[in-house]
Amino acid sequence: MTLDPASWLYPTPAGLYCEPGGFYIDPARPVDRAVITHGHADHARPGNAHVLATPETQSIMQVRYGDRAGGQLQAIEPGQIVSINGVDVSVAPAGHILGAAQVILDWKGYRAVVSGDYKRAADPTCAAFEVVKCDLFVTEATFGLPVFRHEDASGEARRLTGSLAASSRTHLLGVYGLGKCQRMISLVRAAGYERPIYLHGALQGLCDYYVSQGVNLGDLRPVAASGGDNLSGELVMCPPSAIADRWSRRLGDPVTAFASGWMRVRARARQRGTELPLVVSDHADWPELIQTIRDVEAGEIWVTHGREDALLHQISQMGLKGRALALVGFEDEGE
C-alpha cells in the first residue's frame, strides 16, 4: 500500500508541517522547529526556536535578523542526512539564490521533495538546481502561466551595458537586495562592464557577504561616498522602492531600469515608470516548471504558491495527481 503523503505532510496556519518529524518547512510564524529552504524573508522568518538550514542560509538570516535568526542554528550541507524523529532530512541545491535548497524528506520508504523557490537557468552566484527523483514534488508557481518565458539573462545584461555605453545619463537599476542584486552585478561583469558599480546603502551588507563566500562582484562603491551628483554615465543599484524615493533625486534624470520576471508584463513596467525593463528572474518560468515536473518523475505534484490553476491543469494533462496547498504568506521578495 502506497503511503499517502497528505497523512503526514500537510498545511497548517503556521505553514507546511511534517507530523512525524515535528517540524515546519518555511513556517509563516515562529515555531519550535523549522527547516528553512532559503534566506528570503517570506521563507526565512525570524524567531524560530530551532532552525535547520544550509550554512549560507543561516548566515544570511544572521545578516538580516541578528540574534533573532534562531534560538539554535543547525547547519546541513548537500549530501548530509539529519534524522528528526525518524524522518531523514537532506537537501539539494535549488538554483534560486546563494544557499537555497530543496528539502528532501524520506520516511517509511516514501520520498517527498519540497523545492522552495527555484530556477533552472545558469547563475554564477549560486549552485545550480539539482534534479531529485521523488514520489511527491512540492513546487512553487510564481510564474505558472504559459505566457511567462524568461529572456536569456546574459542578453538582458548586454542590453543594460549597451545602454550605458550609448548614454551619458546615470542608470538607476532597481534590484531586490538578496540574490537579484548580486546576480545582476555578476551578469554585467560577465558582459564586460568593469567600471565601479554604485550601491544604495541597503544593498551593501549582503553584497559583502556574497564576496566573503567567494562571489567576485568587482569594484563596488557606496552612493553616499560619491556625493551622488557626479555619477553621470555610471551604474547605480538600489532597492526597487528607492527608485521613486527622494533618495534618487540626487541622480538628476537617470535612466530607470528594473530587473524582474514581472517585466515580461508591459503594464507592470509602465506602472513602475521603468524606461529599461529587464526580464531577469530568479524563479522558474513556465517551460522550466513543466520540465522540472517531468524530470523528477513524481506521481504527485503539490503547488505551494503562485499561479496555481494553469499549472494544476497542466499537471492533470500529464496524467499526474495535483493539489493546491494554498499556503499563505509568500510574496515576491526574491523577484
PEVEN-V405067 format. One record per residue. N is the residue number from 1. PHI is phi as a letter, one per 20 degrees, with the letter a starting at -180 (* if undefined). PSI is psi in radians with two decimals (NA if undefined). OMEGA is omega in radians with two decimals (999 if undefined). Layout:
# PEVEN-V405067
n=N phi=PHI psi=PSI omega=OMEGA
n=N phi=PHI psi=PSI omega=OMEGA
This chain:
# PEVEN-V405067
n=1 phi=* psi=2.24 omega=-3.13
n=2 phi=f psi=2.36 omega=3.14
n=3 phi=f psi=2.27 omega=3.10
n=4 phi=e psi=1.98 omega=-3.08
n=5 phi=f psi=-0.51 omega=-3.12
n=6 phi=f psi=-0.22 omega=3.12
n=7 phi=e psi=-0.27 omega=-3.10
n=8 phi=c psi=-0.14 omega=3.08
n=9 phi=c psi=1.97 omega=-3.00
n=10 phi=b psi=2.76 omega=-3.14
n=11 phi=f psi=2.52 omega=3.02
n=12 phi=c psi=2.99 omega=3.09
n=13 phi=g psi=-0.46 omega=3.14
n=14 phi=e psi=-0.24 omega=-3.13
n=15 phi=p psi=-2.98 omega=-3.12
n=16 phi=f psi=2.13 omega=-2.97
n=17 phi=d psi=2.26 omega=3.01
n=18 phi=e psi=1.83 omega=-3.00
n=19 phi=f psi=-0.86 omega=-3.12
n=20 phi=f psi=-0.55 omega=3.12
n=21 phi=e psi=-0.38 omega=-3.12
n=22 phi=m psi=0.57 omega=-3.13
n=23 phi=c psi=2.81 omega=3.11
n=24 phi=d psi=2.58 omega=3.05
n=25 phi=d psi=2.11 omega=-3.10
n=26 phi=l psi=1.00 omega=-3.09
n=27 phi=f psi=2.61 omega=-3.11
n=28 phi=e psi=-0.22 omega=3.09
n=29 phi=b psi=2.84 omega=-3.07
n=30 phi=g psi=2.36 omega=3.14
n=31 phi=c psi=3.04 omega=-3.13
n=32 phi=f psi=-0.75 omega=-3.09
n=33 phi=c psi=2.14 omega=-3.10
n=34 phi=c psi=2.45 omega=2.94
n=35 phi=d psi=2.15 omega=-2.99
n=36 phi=d psi=2.26 omega=-3.12
n=37 phi=f psi=-0.67 omega=-3.12
n=38 phi=a psi=3.06 omega=-2.91
n=39 phi=e psi=-0.01 omega=3.10
n=40 phi=f psi=2.52 omega=-2.95
n=41 phi=f psi=-0.40 omega=3.11
n=42 phi=e psi=-0.12 omega=3.08
n=43 phi=d psi=-0.56 omega=-3.10
n=44 phi=d psi=1.59 omega=-3.14
n=45 phi=e psi=2.66 omega=-3.12
n=46 phi=f psi=2.88 omega=2.94
n=47 phi=n psi=0.03 omega=3.11
n=48 phi=f psi=2.54 omega=-3.10
n=49 phi=f psi=-0.69 omega=-3.13
n=50 phi=c psi=2.28 omega=-3.10
n=51 phi=c psi=2.19 omega=2.99
n=52 phi=d psi=2.15 omega=-3.11
n=53 phi=a psi=2.97 omega=3.07
n=54 phi=f psi=2.73 omega=3.12
n=55 phi=g psi=-0.68 omega=-3.13
n=56 phi=f psi=-0.75 omega=3.13
n=57 phi=f psi=-0.71 omega=3.10
n=58 phi=f psi=-0.74 omega=3.13
n=59 phi=f psi=-0.70 omega=3.10
n=60 phi=f psi=-0.74 omega=3.10
n=61 phi=f psi=-0.64 omega=3.11
n=62 phi=f psi=-0.66 omega=3.07
n=63 phi=f psi=-0.71 omega=-3.05
n=64 phi=e psi=-0.65 omega=-2.97
n=65 phi=d psi=-0.19 omega=-3.11
n=66 phi=m psi=-2.30 omega=-3.09
n=67 phi=f psi=-0.27 omega=-3.11
n=68 phi=e psi=0.08 omega=-3.13
n=69 phi=f psi=-0.51 omega=3.12
n=70 phi=r psi=2.53 omega=-3.14
n=71 phi=f psi=-0.75 omega=3.08
n=72 phi=c psi=2.18 omega=-3.11
n=73 phi=d psi=2.22 omega=3.12
n=74 phi=c psi=2.17 omega=-3.08
n=75 phi=e psi=2.55 omega=3.04
n=76 phi=c psi=2.29 omega=-3.13
n=77 phi=d psi=2.69 omega=3.00
n=78 phi=g psi=2.37 omega=-3.10
n=79 phi=n psi=-0.20 omega=-3.14
n=80 phi=e psi=2.56 omega=3.08
n=81 phi=d psi=2.26 omega=3.02
n=82 phi=d psi=2.09 omega=3.14
n=83 phi=e psi=2.15 omega=3.14
n=84 phi=c psi=1.85 omega=-3.14
n=85 phi=l psi=0.66 omega=3.09
n=86 phi=n psi=-0.14 omega=3.06
n=87 phi=e psi=2.15 omega=3.10
n=88 phi=e psi=2.08 omega=-3.12
n=89 phi=d psi=2.25 omega=3.03
n=90 phi=c psi=3.06 omega=-3.09
n=91 phi=c psi=2.75 omega=3.05
n=92 phi=b psi=2.60 omega=-3.10
n=93 phi=g psi=2.46 omega=3.14
n=94 phi=d psi=-0.22 omega=3.10
n=95 phi=m psi=0.21 omega=-3.05
n=96 phi=e psi=-1.06 omega=3.08
n=97 phi=b psi=3.11 omega=3.11
n=98 phi=g psi=2.19 omega=3.10
n=99 phi=n psi=-0.10 omega=-3.10
n=100 phi=f psi=2.38 omega=-3.04
n=101 phi=c psi=2.59 omega=2.86
n=102 phi=e psi=2.45 omega=3.13
n=103 phi=e psi=2.16 omega=-3.09
n=104 phi=d psi=2.18 omega=-3.13
n=105 phi=d psi=2.12 omega=3.07
n=106 phi=d psi=2.09 omega=-3.12
n=107 phi=b psi=2.17 omega=3.11
n=108 phi=l psi=0.71 omega=3.09
n=109 phi=m psi=0.11 omega=-3.13
n=110 phi=d psi=2.42 omega=-3.14
n=111 phi=d psi=2.16 omega=3.03
n=112 phi=d psi=2.39 omega=3.09
n=113 phi=d psi=2.10 omega=3.08
n=114 phi=d psi=1.94 omega=-2.93
n=115 phi=f psi=-0.37 omega=-2.94
n=116 phi=m psi=-2.46 omega=3.00
n=117 phi=e psi=2.52 omega=-3.10
n=118 phi=b psi=2.82 omega=2.98
n=119 phi=b psi=2.76 omega=-3.13
n=120 phi=d psi=-0.25 omega=-3.11
n=121 phi=f psi=2.68 omega=3.12
n=122 phi=f psi=2.48 omega=3.14
n=123 phi=b psi=2.00 omega=-3.09
n=124 phi=f psi=-0.15 omega=-3.06
n=125 phi=e psi=-0.01 omega=-3.14
n=126 phi=b psi=2.86 omega=3.12
n=127 phi=f psi=2.53 omega=-3.09
n=128 phi=f psi=2.64 omega=3.08
n=129 phi=g psi=2.40 omega=3.12
n=130 phi=d psi=2.18 omega=3.11
n=131 phi=f psi=2.24 omega=3.10
n=132 phi=c psi=1.99 omega=3.10
n=133 phi=f psi=2.45 omega=-3.04
n=134 phi=b psi=3.01 omega=3.07
n=135 phi=e psi=-0.60 omega=3.12
n=136 phi=c psi=2.28 omega=3.07
n=137 phi=d psi=2.18 omega=3.10
n=138 phi=d psi=1.97 omega=-3.02
n=139 phi=d psi=2.62 omega=2.91
n=140 phi=f psi=2.99 omega=3.06
n=141 phi=b psi=0.71 omega=-3.13
n=142 phi=g psi=-0.76 omega=3.12
n=143 phi=d psi=0.84 omega=-3.06
n=144 phi=e psi=0.86 omega=3.02
n=145 phi=c psi=2.52 omega=-3.10
n=146 phi=g psi=-0.40 omega=-3.12
n=147 phi=f psi=-0.39 omega=-3.07
n=148 phi=e psi=1.83 omega=3.07
n=149 phi=c psi=1.79 omega=-2.99
n=150 phi=f psi=2.59 omega=3.04
n=151 phi=f psi=2.86 omega=3.00
n=152 phi=f psi=2.13 omega=-3.04
n=153 phi=f psi=-0.63 omega=3.12
n=154 phi=f psi=-0.67 omega=3.09
n=155 phi=f psi=-0.67 omega=3.10
n=156 phi=f psi=-0.66 omega=3.09
n=157 phi=f psi=-0.66 omega=3.10
n=158 phi=f psi=-0.57 omega=3.04
n=159 phi=f psi=-0.72 omega=-3.14
n=160 phi=f psi=-0.83 omega=-3.13
n=161 phi=f psi=-0.57 omega=3.07
n=162 phi=f psi=-0.70 omega=3.09
n=163 phi=f psi=-0.70 omega=3.10
n=164 phi=f psi=-0.71 omega=-3.12
n=165 phi=f psi=-0.47 omega=-3.04
n=166 phi=e psi=-0.02 omega=-3.02
n=167 phi=c psi=2.61 omega=3.06
n=168 phi=e psi=0.02 omega=-3.14
n=169 phi=f psi=2.58 omega=2.99
n=170 phi=f psi=2.45 omega=3.04
n=171 phi=d psi=2.06 omega=-3.12
n=172 phi=d psi=1.92 omega=-3.06
n=173 phi=d psi=2.07 omega=3.08
n=174 phi=e psi=2.18 omega=-3.14
n=175 phi=b psi=2.52 omega=3.00
n=176 phi=f psi=2.55 omega=-2.89
n=177 phi=f psi=-0.48 omega=-3.07
n=178 phi=d psi=1.92 omega=3.07
n=179 phi=n psi=-1.08 omega=-3.09
n=180 phi=f psi=-0.75 omega=3.13
n=181 phi=g psi=-0.92 omega=-3.06
n=182 phi=f psi=-0.61 omega=3.10
n=183 phi=f psi=-0.75 omega=3.14
n=184 phi=f psi=-0.67 omega=3.08
n=185 phi=f psi=-0.81 omega=3.14
n=186 phi=f psi=-0.68 omega=-3.13
n=187 phi=f psi=-0.76 omega=-3.14
n=188 phi=f psi=-0.53 omega=3.04
n=189 phi=f psi=-0.77 omega=3.12
n=190 phi=f psi=-0.46 omega=3.11
n=191 phi=e psi=0.03 omega=3.05
n=192 phi=o psi=0.11 omega=-3.12
n=193 phi=e psi=1.97 omega=-3.05
n=194 phi=d psi=-0.05 omega=-3.12
n=195 phi=f psi=2.85 omega=3.04
n=196 phi=g psi=2.55 omega=3.02
n=197 phi=d psi=2.28 omega=-3.05
n=198 phi=e psi=2.37 omega=-3.03
n=199 phi=d psi=2.40 omega=2.86
n=200 phi=f psi=2.54 omega=-3.07
n=201 phi=g psi=-0.51 omega=-3.10
n=202 phi=f psi=-0.29 omega=-3.09
n=203 phi=e psi=-0.21 omega=-2.96
n=204 phi=f psi=-0.78 omega=-3.02
n=205 phi=g psi=-0.80 omega=-3.13
n=206 phi=f psi=-0.56 omega=3.03
n=207 phi=f psi=-0.73 omega=3.09
n=208 phi=g psi=-0.71 omega=-3.14
n=209 phi=f psi=-0.78 omega=3.12
n=210 phi=g psi=-0.75 omega=3.14
n=211 phi=f psi=-0.69 omega=3.13
n=212 phi=f psi=-0.36 omega=3.12
n=213 phi=e psi=0.20 omega=3.04
n=214 phi=n psi=0.17 omega=3.10
n=215 phi=e psi=2.01 omega=-3.08
n=216 phi=e psi=2.01 omega=-3.12
n=217 phi=d psi=0.02 omega=3.09
n=218 phi=m psi=-2.75 omega=-3.04
n=219 phi=f psi=1.90 omega=3.10
n=220 phi=d psi=2.37 omega=-3.11
n=221 phi=c psi=2.54 omega=3.11
n=222 phi=f psi=2.41 omega=3.08
n=223 phi=g psi=-0.67 omega=-3.08
n=224 phi=g psi=-0.62 omega=-3.11
n=225 phi=f psi=-0.28 omega=-3.08
n=226 phi=e psi=-0.24 omega=-3.02
n=227 phi=n psi=-0.36 omega=3.02
n=228 phi=n psi=-0.26 omega=-3.05
n=229 phi=d psi=0.12 omega=-3.13
n=230 phi=c psi=0.68 omega=-3.06
n=231 phi=d psi=0.43 omega=3.10
n=232 phi=g psi=2.27 omega=3.12
n=233 phi=n psi=-0.01 omega=-3.10
n=234 phi=e psi=2.86 omega=3.08
n=235 phi=e psi=2.15 omega=3.12
n=236 phi=d psi=2.31 omega=3.10
n=237 phi=d psi=2.50 omega=-3.10
n=238 phi=b psi=2.84 omega=2.99
n=239 phi=f psi=2.63 omega=-3.12
n=240 phi=g psi=-0.64 omega=-3.10
n=241 phi=f psi=-0.42 omega=-3.08
n=242 phi=f psi=-0.29 omega=-3.10
n=243 phi=f psi=-0.73 omega=-3.12
n=244 phi=e psi=0.14 omega=-3.08
n=245 phi=e psi=2.85 omega=3.10
n=246 phi=g psi=-0.49 omega=-3.14
n=247 phi=g psi=-0.67 omega=-3.03
n=248 phi=f psi=-0.21 omega=-3.07
n=249 phi=f psi=-0.43 omega=-3.14
n=250 phi=f psi=-0.26 omega=-3.05
n=251 phi=e psi=0.09 omega=3.11
n=252 phi=m psi=-2.12 omega=-3.11
n=253 phi=d psi=1.34 omega=-3.06
n=254 phi=f psi=2.77 omega=2.87
n=255 phi=f psi=2.05 omega=-3.13
n=256 phi=e psi=2.26 omega=3.13
n=257 phi=c psi=2.74 omega=3.12
n=258 phi=b psi=2.27 omega=-3.11
n=259 phi=d psi=1.97 omega=-3.10
n=260 phi=a psi=2.61 omega=3.00
n=261 phi=f psi=-0.44 omega=-3.14
n=262 phi=f psi=-0.23 omega=3.11
n=263 phi=f psi=-0.12 omega=2.97
n=264 phi=f psi=-0.49 omega=-3.13
n=265 phi=e psi=1.88 omega=-3.03
n=266 phi=g psi=-0.60 omega=-3.13
n=267 phi=f psi=-0.63 omega=3.11
n=268 phi=f psi=-0.70 omega=3.11
n=269 phi=f psi=-0.76 omega=3.12
n=270 phi=f psi=-0.70 omega=-3.12
n=271 phi=f psi=-0.65 omega=3.13
n=272 phi=e psi=-0.11 omega=-3.08
n=273 phi=m psi=0.59 omega=-3.07
n=274 phi=e psi=2.09 omega=-3.14
n=275 phi=f psi=-0.59 omega=-3.10
n=276 phi=c psi=1.46 omega=3.12
n=277 phi=f psi=2.30 omega=-3.13
n=278 phi=d psi=2.07 omega=-3.10
n=279 phi=e psi=1.49 omega=3.12
n=280 phi=c psi=2.05 omega=-3.05
n=281 phi=c psi=2.56 omega=3.02
n=282 phi=d psi=0.28 omega=3.06
n=283 phi=d psi=2.73 omega=3.07
n=284 phi=f psi=2.43 omega=3.00
n=285 phi=e psi=-3.09 omega=-3.07
n=286 phi=g psi=-0.90 omega=3.13
n=287 phi=f psi=-0.62 omega=3.14
n=288 phi=f psi=-0.66 omega=3.08
n=289 phi=f psi=-0.83 omega=-3.10
n=290 phi=f psi=-0.74 omega=3.14
n=291 phi=f psi=-0.69 omega=3.14
n=292 phi=f psi=-0.74 omega=3.11
n=293 phi=f psi=-0.69 omega=3.08
n=294 phi=f psi=-0.76 omega=-3.01
n=295 phi=f psi=-0.66 omega=-3.05
n=296 phi=f psi=-0.29 omega=3.06
n=297 phi=l psi=0.58 omega=3.10
n=298 phi=e psi=2.51 omega=3.10
n=299 phi=e psi=-0.29 omega=-3.11
n=300 phi=c psi=2.36 omega=-3.11
n=301 phi=c psi=2.20 omega=3.03
n=302 phi=d psi=2.50 omega=-3.12
n=303 phi=d psi=2.13 omega=-3.01
n=304 phi=e psi=-0.74 omega=-3.09
n=305 phi=a psi=2.75 omega=-3.13
n=306 phi=o psi=-2.63 omega=-3.10
n=307 phi=e psi=1.59 omega=-2.94
n=308 phi=e psi=-0.69 omega=-2.92
n=309 phi=f psi=-0.86 omega=-3.10
n=310 phi=f psi=-0.70 omega=-3.13
n=311 phi=f psi=-0.68 omega=3.10
n=312 phi=f psi=-0.66 omega=3.08
n=313 phi=f psi=-0.76 omega=3.13
n=314 phi=f psi=-0.72 omega=3.12
n=315 phi=f psi=-0.73 omega=3.11
n=316 phi=f psi=-0.71 omega=3.13
n=317 phi=f psi=-0.44 omega=3.13
n=318 phi=e psi=0.03 omega=3.11
n=319 phi=m psi=0.36 omega=-3.10
n=320 phi=d psi=2.79 omega=3.09
n=321 phi=e psi=2.20 omega=-3.11
n=322 phi=c psi=2.69 omega=3.14
n=323 phi=b psi=2.39 omega=3.04
n=324 phi=e psi=2.16 omega=-3.12
n=325 phi=e psi=-0.42 omega=3.10
n=326 phi=l psi=0.72 omega=3.05
n=327 phi=f psi=2.52 omega=-3.12
n=328 phi=d psi=2.84 omega=3.01
n=329 phi=n psi=0.02 omega=3.14
n=330 phi=e psi=2.20 omega=-3.10
n=331 phi=d psi=-2.74 omega=-3.08
n=332 phi=d psi=0.57 omega=-3.06
n=333 phi=g psi=-0.61 omega=-3.11
n=334 phi=e psi=0.12 omega=-3.05
n=335 phi=d psi=NA omega=999
